[in-house]
Amino acid sequence: MKKIFQEYRILIAIMLGGAVLRCWSIQWGLPELYEEATPMMAAFKFWNGPGFTFNPHFFNYPALTFYIHFIAQMIHYGIGHLFGIYPNQEAFGKDLPALVVTARIVTALFDLGTIAAIYLLARRTINETTAIIAAGLLAINPLHIKQSHLIQVDTPLTFFCVVAMFFLYHCYRDREAKWYYLTGLTIGLAAASKYTGAFFIIALVAVHMMKSSSLRKAFLSLQDPKLYFSIVIAAVVFLVLDPYVLLSYQEFHDGFAFEQQHIAAGHLGVNSSQSTLFYYLLDVFPSAFGWGLFIVIIGTIMYCFVHKQKNELTILLFPIIYVIIISTWEMRADRYALPAVPGLILIGAFGLTLLWKEAKKFLEKESKEPAANGKLLQQIILVCLILLVAIEPGMATYRYLRPLGLPDTRAIAKNWILKNIPKGSVIATGPYGLDFPESQYFTLQIPFLGFESERVAPFYDTRWYQDVDLLIASDYDYARYASEPQRYSDFLPYYDTLRGKWSNLLSLEPSEDKTGPALWFYRCPDSLKSNLIDPSVFAKLEASPESTRISMFLKDLNTVSVQKGKLDKSEQILKEILSVEVENYPLRNMLAQLEINLGKYEPALTQLQRSLQTSPNQPQLFALAGHALLKLHHNREAAPTLLKALSVNTKNQSVYEDLITLYTEERDKPSLLATLKQYERILQPNNPRAKEIQLQMSNLQKQ
């Protein structure tokens, strides 16, 4: 153990420093969760039911990271249960902060594993100095540190890719079958973390061909069984770790197709004037490496190709192939480039050692200083070179970590709402990470799409939201729309109206003392409110392909209208939904009840008839129909309809009241007396209405 510590003491120190940076403010945002945390959420669903179910029913990503997080949750729960912290699974599920911290630790551990893996790779392929520099630069890399604070699949993918690069190097150097099989194993693990891990197969084939002395021999080498076996192993590992790809093939097909569509369409906020390749080369990599290191990386790549440094080219192949492939996508994000970063940092570290060697040669040739002083100067130059390339990413890491522990605008906003907005209020909001207790507020979600955003443009009209008590807007979506004003011209008037005509209750902006998105709270002034929705607002929906989203939104909006007593608006909304969902008889019944409440009895009867045509077995509708007929003074039709309703439900008080009204109007004393007696029997003796009925029966019997 002591020998291992001595041999790897510098790596251990680097990893300890890396661990501090990756765990710094790891509890950010809690007790709220302001990230998707897909692996953690998918893993927690495995706990549902009396046993465990391991079908994720979600295939936008493969399932390996879900299972890893499930194992972490099992360990967490087991320890907590042993010490009495979690008496049962229900108590465990309620402890969101502990779940989140555990999941973030899993991500951080994978990233620390990547530091160790890149050190071992550099040490094996180049030398100890390069390994130390590469590990140190990766430890302070801002992109890696940022992603290690999130619960996502890209960090595990990156770890497995770097391990695969280690084995791939041995495939080139040693040619032994075991290295091919180990490479196939890690490719399977990478692909089971995220589908893009399968891109490593291209690097495997390319490195295998690089061993040949001619192009003809390179193509002939493709017949090598080791290569085929390694690819088969990758496929088998992938399927073993993600068996529901086959067992729930349709779900897999749908999830994978969604991701393909996402990749092809891009997402909101992408600068369409800049190519994806330039996005990575001019934005992501300079931000991740700093311009100094990035220039060294580019220079070293050129050096490796010119001087045919095959050892280093085996390392370069995967990052280059990976970047080329993701650069063909319209969809882009800094985390997509994460698997390429360690390999490029290693190449940059190699470039720094080359520069150092050239500096040493120059100093040894020109310097007249004693040997000891010359050696010290060489070491100073190496340290200066490292500092020059490390200071920029180090500062970027500081800028990322510093605000993590600050209060979040969303937490401040939620506390303000709980204190200032009365219970029972309606809040309209977008995808800003603000969740409110259903027992206290009704939340109307403003539809949002991260890609093909134009599809939800009809919902960005303030006239939909006149009756809500609070509307929340944010630069989370506004800034993206505003970045392309021509493309999103249908969205921007919504924000102009909010700012120019609605009342601003609160504005929260990120600053020195708080982090998070900008949030703006609005309320519609009474002068802008109307009893009906402008038909032109509904007309916008006709061109939208979002039928499911429209239906859900309108149903929620109807709930708001009913809650606010805007029955005419509710009628409009229900008719709009039924114009599409013609056979939705529960909604048609709701419309019929609403029209009865509005005194529109003829339209109500029409809706009831159509409802019964759709679903004849609805005896409860006779009560509504009888009431409408009575109000229309169609007493002859009303009487049998109400009696039919009473035969279905002898305790329906509204039917008794209608029959009493009907028989009183018809002066049908026997029927009236019989109805009153039957009504009295279902009422509690202390019910005031029971006493009124008794008095009415007494008066009738005296007549």
LOTORDO-390555 format. One line per 8 residues: their letters; for each residue x, y, z of C-alpha. Coordinates in steps of 0.02 Angstrom, whole numbers. Last residue first. Example, Ala and Ser with C-alpha at 12.3 -4.5 7.8 and 13.67 -1.06 7.14 Angstrom:
SA> 684:-53:357  615:-225:390
This chain:
QKQLNSMQ> -5328:1053:57  -5275:992:229  -5167:853:153  -5073:980:47  -5036:1090:198  -4967:942:296  -4861:888:148  -4786:1063:135
LQIEKARP> -4749:1067:321  -4663:897:312  -4565:956:161  -4505:1112:252  -4451:1005:400  -4351:890:286  -4269:1043:205  -4203:1097:374
NNPQLIRE> -4110:929:389  -4122:865:568  -4224:713:516  -4093:665:382  -4166:660:208  -4198:504:104  -4372:471:175  -4429:650:152
YQKLTALL> -4402:640:-36  -4515:487:-50  -4652:576:47  -4631:734:-57  -4637:635:-220  -4798:547:-168  -4878:713:-118  -4832:793:-284
SPKDREET> -4896:646:-383  -5061:649:-290  -5077:842:-300  -5043:863:-487  -5066:1051:-496  -4960:1049:-656  -4849:1190:-590  -4836:1104:-421
YLTILDEY> -4803:938:-506  -4656:1014:-604  -4579:1108:-458  -4589:954:-346  -4516:850:-488  -4371:972:-506  -4335:969:-319  -4342:779:-317
VSQNKTNV> -4220:773:-463  -4100:892:-373  -4104:778:-221  -4033:626:-312  -4057:490:-182  -4165:371:-284  -4032:358:-419  -4075:262:-577
SLAKLLTP> -4262:260:-544  -4251:445:-504  -4172:484:-673  -4313:389:-759  -4438:490:-657  -4351:649:-716  -4364:596:-898  -4545:541:-877
AAERNHHL> -4592:713:-807  -4484:824:-922  -4564:771:-1085  -4739:829:-1032  -4666:974:-936  -4584:1055:-1085  -4578:1218:-989  -4402:1255:-1056
KLLAHGAL> -4339:1251:-877  -4423:1082:-855  -4341:1015:-1012  -4170:1072:-949  -4200:989:-779  -4257:828:-861  -4103:825:-973  -3986:851:-826
AFLQPQNP> -4070:714:-723  -4077:597:-873  -3888:616:-895  -3852:501:-748  -3915:354:-851  -3759:359:-960  -3753:196:-1059  -3788:270:-1231
STQLSRQL> -3607:327:-1263  -3581:427:-1423  -3766:450:-1459  -3793:488:-1276  -3666:629:-1285  -3746:699:-1442  -3915:704:-1353  -3838:786:-1201
QTLAPEYK> -3755:919:-1308  -3919:959:-1396  -4008:968:-1229  -3880:1095:-1167  -3900:1199:-1325  -4088:1209:-1288  -4061:1247:-1103  -3945:1395:-1113
GLNIELQA> -3979:1459:-937  -3794:1485:-900  -3796:1344:-771  -3883:1235:-900  -3746:1282:-1023  -3614:1228:-898  -3700:1062:-867  -3707:1030:-1055
LMNRLPYN> -3523:1079:-1073  -3474:957:-936  -3576:823:-1022  -3480:860:-1182  -3317:842:-1086  -3371:672:-1022  -3429:630:-1200  -3261:654:-1286
EVEVSLIE> -3319:588:-1454  -3295:750:-1551  -3121:784:-1483  -3079:914:-1616  -3230:1031:-1612  -3252:968:-1435  -3097:1061:-1377  -3157:1225:-1452
KLIQESKD> -3331:1201:-1380  -3256:1174:-1209  -3152:1331:-1223  -3296:1442:-1275  -3408:1375:-1137  -3271:1406:-1010  -3255:1583:-1071  -3440:1608:-1043
LKGKQVSV> -3423:1529:-872  -3292:1651:-809  -3321:1610:-625  -3136:1616:-583  -3128:1431:-542  -3228:1392:-699  -3108:1492:-806  -2955:1414:-724
TNLDKLFM> -3021:1237:-751  -3055:1284:-932  -2875:1339:-949  -2819:1170:-887  -2928:1086:-1018  -2866:1208:-1150  -2684:1169:-1110  -2708:981:-1114
SIRTSEPS> -2802:989:-1280  -2676:1105:-1360  -2530:994:-1305  -2615:842:-1381  -2656:933:-1544  -2483:1012:-1565  -2489:1026:-1755  -2530:1213:-1743
AELKAFVS> -2623:1294:-1889  -2793:1287:-1804  -2723:1352:-1640  -2704:1530:-1705  -2892:1535:-1738  -2923:1514:-1551  -2837:1680:-1518  -2932:1759:-1663
PDILNSKL> -3095:1713:-1575  -3054:1840:-1437  -3084:1755:-1271  -3241:1811:-1182  -3278:1899:-1018  -3137:2023:-1042  -2988:2082:-939  -2879:2224:-1001
SDPCRYFW> -2946:2360:-884  -2935:2238:-737  -2745:2240:-747  -2662:2073:-791  -2533:2020:-663  -2347:1999:-691  -2195:1921:-606  -2025:1930:-692
LAPGTKDE> -1886:1803:-669  -1703:1815:-722  -1619:1645:-716  -1514:1581:-571  -1387:1660:-454  -1395:1780:-308  -1284:1901:-211  -1174:1968:-350
SPELSLLN> -1321:1973:-470  -1450:1863:-556  -1611:1961:-588  -1776:1953:-495  -1920:2067:-545  -2081:2080:-445  -2261:2136:-463  -2255:2204:-641
SWKGRLTD> -2429:2258:-695  -2471:2215:-875  -2473:2340:-1019  -2296:2377:-1078  -2191:2239:-1004  -2317:2099:-1024  -2370:2164:-1194  -2190:2169:-1256
YYPLFDSY> -2162:1992:-1191  -2308:1924:-1292  -2255:2031:-1441  -2092:1928:-1443  -2165:1757:-1480  -2230:1775:-1659  -2067:1858:-1714  -1971:1701:-1667
RQPESAYR> -1875:1676:-1830  -1853:1861:-1859  -1805:1903:-1681  -1670:1768:-1667  -1579:1806:-1502  -1743:1874:-1431  -1820:1700:-1433  -1673:1630:-1336
AYDYDSAI> -1672:1773:-1211  -1860:1754:-1184  -1848:1568:-1144  -1738:1566:-989  -1755:1756:-984  -1908:1725:-878  -2095:1753:-867  -2210:1711:-720
LLDVDQYW> -2395:1753:-728  -2491:1778:-567  -2676:1782:-523  -2730:1703:-686  -2884:1775:-772  -2800:1868:-915  -2690:1719:-963  -2750:1669:-1136
RTDYFPAV> -2755:1851:-1191  -2567:1864:-1156  -2525:1772:-1316  -2379:1651:-1320  -2487:1495:-1332  -2502:1511:-1521  -2310:1503:-1537  -2302:1323:-1475
RESEFGLF> -2254:1242:-1641  -2125:1379:-1674  -2017:1295:-1542  -1961:1159:-1660  -1840:1117:-1521  -1843:1159:-1336  -2032:1160:-1336  -2137:1258:-1212
PIQLTFYQ> -2321:1259:-1165  -2369:1384:-1028  -2412:1274:-880  -2563:1330:-780  -2526:1293:-598  -2668:1285:-472  -2604:1335:-302  -2610:1277:-121
SEPFDLGY> -2651:1091:-120  -2557:1070:-284  -2398:1127:-195  -2295:1235:-315  -2154:1190:-432  -2037:1320:-506  -1903:1239:-613  -1917:1370:-750
PGTAIVSG> -2016:1273:-880  -2153:1405:-901  -2277:1483:-779  -2459:1529:-754  -2510:1537:-571  -2691:1522:-512  -2730:1567:-332  -2807:1446:-207
KPINKLIW> -2690:1502:-69  -2653:1686:-73  -2495:1753:-159  -2380:1852:-45  -2289:1733:72  -2290:1574:-34  -2253:1679:-188  -2104:1765:-109
NKAIARTD> -2033:1599:-51  -2051:1529:-227  -1966:1679:-305  -1818:1673:-186  -1796:1487:-226  -1807:1526:-412  -1683:1669:-398  -1558:1548:-321
PLGLPRLY> -1468:1592:-160  -1278:1584:-180  -1180:1422:-160  -1156:1397:-346  -1104:1579:-374  -916:1548:-348  -906:1379:-435  -928:1436:-615
RYTAMGPE> -820:1592:-605  -686:1492:-513  -688:1358:-649  -670:1493:-782  -523:1564:-684  -439:1393:-682  -476:1371:-868  -382:1535:-900
IAVLLILC> -240:1507:-776  -198:1331:-834  -116:1368:-1003  2:1502:-939  24:1412:-773  83:1255:-862  208:1353:-967  269:1446:-813
VLIIQQLL> 294:1283:-718  393:1212:-864  498:1371:-874  533:1363:-688  589:1182:-706  708:1231:-844  776:1373:-738  809:1253:-596
KGNAAPEK> 902:1138:-714  1006:1283:-776  1048:1336:-599  1110:1162:-558  1210:1151:-720  1301:1315:-688  1243:1462:-796  1321:1493:-967
SEKELFKK> 1156:1465:-1057  1145:1459:-1246  1148:1274:-1290  1077:1204:-1130  946:1342:-1132  894:1306:-1310  886:1121:-1281  784:1146:-1123
AEKWLLTL> 663:1263:-1214  639:1132:-1350  606:1001:-1215  481:1117:-1131  389:1147:-1293  378:959:-1319  317:938:-1140  182:1069:-1173
GFAGILIL> 129:979:-1332  109:816:-1237  -1:907:-1112  -105:973:-1257  -122:796:-1325  -180:737:-1154  -303:883:-1148  -370:829:-1318
GPVAPLAY> -397:652:-1254  -484:715:-1097  -598:837:-1194  -670:724:-1330  -794:636:-1215  -860:807:-1155  -906:876:-1327  -1092:838:-1305
RDARMEWT> -1083:931:-1139  -1058:1097:-1230  -1223:1080:-1321  -1274:1061:-1502  -1422:1002:-1604  -1399:1036:-1790  -1288:884:-1797  -1142:865:-1918
SIIIVYII> -1023:933:-1785  -1066:784:-1674  -985:670:-1803  -826:773:-1830  -803:796:-1642  -813:608:-1611  -694:565:-1753  -567:692:-1689
PFLLITLE> -584:638:-1507  -572:453:-1557  -421:469:-1671  -315:578:-1560  -259:443:-1438  -206:326:-1578  -124:478:-1659  -16:501:-1504
NKQKHVFC> 64:331:-1523  71:353:-1713  173:512:-1709  172:534:-1897  285:688:-1893  164:796:-1992  10:719:-1912  76:732:-1734
YMITGIIV> 140:910:-1761  -28:967:-1828  -114:894:-1675  18:978:-1564  -17:1149:-1641  -205:1128:-1616  -180:1073:-1435  -58:1216:-1398
IFLGWGFA> -184:1340:-1470  -319:1263:-1359  -204:1274:-1208  -181:1461:-1229  -360:1496:-1285  -434:1424:-1126  -472:1240:-1120  -660:1229:-1092
SPFVDLLY> -706:1403:-1152  -590:1390:-1303  -663:1216:-1336  -846:1267:-1325  -851:1432:-1419  -738:1441:-1572  -705:1258:-1613  -867:1186:-1543
YFLTSQSS> -983:1320:-1615  -876:1326:-1771  -918:1143:-1805  -1102:1173:-1767  -1109:1309:-1898  -1148:1486:-1843  -1293:1586:-1917  -1417:1466:-1836
NVGLHGAA> -1363:1521:-1663  -1448:1387:-1560  -1563:1463:-1429  -1706:1340:-1450  -1652:1171:-1510  -1580:1079:-1658  -1692:995:-1786  -1583:848:-1840
IHQQEFAF> -1519:802:-1667  -1693:817:-1590  -1768:711:-1728  -1637:578:-1696  -1672:590:-1510  -1858:566:-1541  -1822:417:-1654  -1722:337:-1512
GDHFEQYS> -1866:359:-1392  -1995:292:-1515  -1890:144:-1569  -1849:100:-1389  -2033:105:-1342  -2071:-7:-1491  -1930:-126:-1446  -1983:-159:-1268
LLVYPDLV> -1893:-326:-1248  -1761:-281:-1377  -1700:-114:-1308  -1764:-186:-1145  -1603:-285:-1130  -1494:-132:-1091  -1345:-201:-996  -1350:-369:-1085
LFVVAAIV> -1385:-282:-1251  -1236:-163:-1237  -1121:-301:-1177  -1173:-410:-1325  -1144:-268:-1450  -972:-226:-1380  -924:-411:-1377  -977:-427:-1559
ISFYLKPD> -866:-278:-1602  -719:-356:-1511  -751:-523:-1596  -750:-442:-1767  -584:-356:-1736  -503:-511:-1662  -562:-612:-1813  -446:-513:-1930
QLSLFAKR> -533:-489:-2097  -514:-301:-2083  -328:-330:-2100  -351:-347:-2287  -403:-165:-2294  -245:-110:-2204  -139:-228:-2307  -195:-139:-2465
LSSSKMMH> -166:32:-2386  11:-15:-2338  115:-49:-2183  -32:-104:-2076  -48:-53:-1894  -156:95:-1942  -296:-24:-1997  -329:-78:-1817
VAVLAIIF> -323:103:-1762  -457:148:-1891  -568:0:-1844  -560:43:-1659  -589:228:-1695  -746:185:-1794  -804:72:-1652  -787:221:-1535
FAGTYKSA> -942:296:-1615  -1041:169:-1513  -1020:282:-1363  -1144:397:-1450  -1286:287:-1384  -1256:345:-1207  -1213:242:-1054  -1243:74:-1139
AALGITLG> -1135:137:-1284  -992:172:-1162  -1010:2:-1077  -1013:-86:-1246  -859:13:-1300  -779:-41:-1136  -806:-225:-1174  -750:-208:-1355
TLYYWKAE> -588:-126:-1297  -564:-267:-1172  -589:-393:-1313  -466:-304:-1425  -341:-294:-1283  -361:-480:-1248  -326:-523:-1431  -146:-462:-1420
RDRYCHYL> -86:-337:-1551  34:-260:-1424  55:-79:-1480  -103:-42:-1578  -224:-146:-1474  -131:-78:-1322  -179:99:-1372  -359:40:-1391
FFMAVVCF> -357:-23:-1212  -314:149:-1145  -435:233:-1267  -573:117:-1202  -537:179:-1026  -554:357:-1093  -720:313:-1177  -785:230:-1018
FTLPTDVQ> -752:387:-918  -828:500:-1050  -990:400:-1056  -1001:407:-865  -985:599:-879  -1109:615:-1024  -1255:526:-939  -1321:664:-826
ILHSQKIH> -1342:714:-645  -1254:882:-638  -1110:947:-531  -990:836:-628  -1044:927:-786  -981:1094:-722  -818:1019:-661  -788:933:-828
LPNIALLG> -824:1093:-925  -717:1198:-807  -560:1089:-821  -468:1099:-655  -440:911:-633  -417:889:-821  -269:1008:-819  -191:915:-672
AAIIATTE> -218:744:-750  -141:801:-915  8:884:-828  41:732:-720  28:612:-867  140:720:-976  273:717:-841  256:530:-817
NITRRALL> 285:487:-1000  204:457:-1170  86:310:-1203  83:223:-1034  93:379:-926  -32:469:-1036  -157:325:-1023  -131:305:-836
YIAAITGL> -158:491:-807  -309:494:-923  -386:349:-825  -356:430:-655  -437:593:-711  -581:496:-790  -609:404:-627  -626:573:-542
DFLATVIR> -762:612:-670  -850:448:-633  -841:486:-447  -915:660:-476  -1064:585:-569  -1099:462:-428  -1079:604:-302  -1212:699:-397
ATVVLAPL> -1332:552:-377  -1299:541:-190  -1324:729:-172  -1489:716:-267  -1558:573:-163  -1508:660:-1  -1595:821:-57  -1751:725:-113
DKGFAEQN> -1786:639:54  -1967:592:21  -1920:433:-71  -1824:367:79  -1974:392:194  -2082:294:71  -1952:156:59  -1965:119:245
PYIGFLHG> -1890:161:415  -1763:276:331  -1643:356:456  -1647:202:568  -1461:164:556  -1485:7:451  -1619:93:346  -1500:234:302
IGYHIMQA> -1362:113:255  -1480:10:148  -1562:164:71  -1396:237:14  -1336:68:-50  -1499:43:-145  -1491:221:-212  -1314:192:-275
IFHIYFTL> -1373:30:-358  -1517:126:-439  -1395:259:-498  -1292:125:-585  -1450:49:-658  -1505:216:-732  -1327:246:-797  -1338:80:-890
APYNFFHP> -1511:114:-964  -1481:186:-1137  -1538:366:-1166  -1693:429:-1257  -1756:257:-1213  -1880:283:-1073  -1995:141:-1018  -1856:107:-890
NFTFGPGN> -1895:-80:-881  -1813:-131:-718  -1967:-163:-611  -1938:-189:-426  -2062:-264:-305  -2218:-201:-214  -2236:-60:-339  -2118:77:-392
WFKFAAMM> -1934:62:-345  -1876:57:-527  -1948:233:-543  -1804:295:-437  -1680:245:-571  -1770:347:-705  -1769:500:-593  -1584:480:-551
PTAEEYLE> -1534:452:-732  -1641:599:-795  -1578:730:-671  -1676:863:-769  -1597:1006:-671  -1660:1137:-550  -1706:1024:-404  -1768:1116:-250
PLGWQISW> -1704:1073:-75  -1575:1105:-141  -1512:1223:-277  -1328:1182:-250  -1294:1033:-135  -1132:993:-226  -1072:1165:-170  -892:1108:-200
CRLVAGGL> -897:920:-228  -814:927:-399  -684:1056:-347  -641:961:-188  -633:796:-284  -514:873:-411  -397:927:-271  -402:752:-200
MIAILIRY> -375:683:-376  -222:792:-402  -150:738:-234  -182:555:-275  -100:578:-445  53:655:-362  62:514:-234  47:378:-367
EQFIKKM> 212:286:-342  229:329:-158  49:280:-121  71:117:-216  229:78:-117  142:118:46  0:0:0
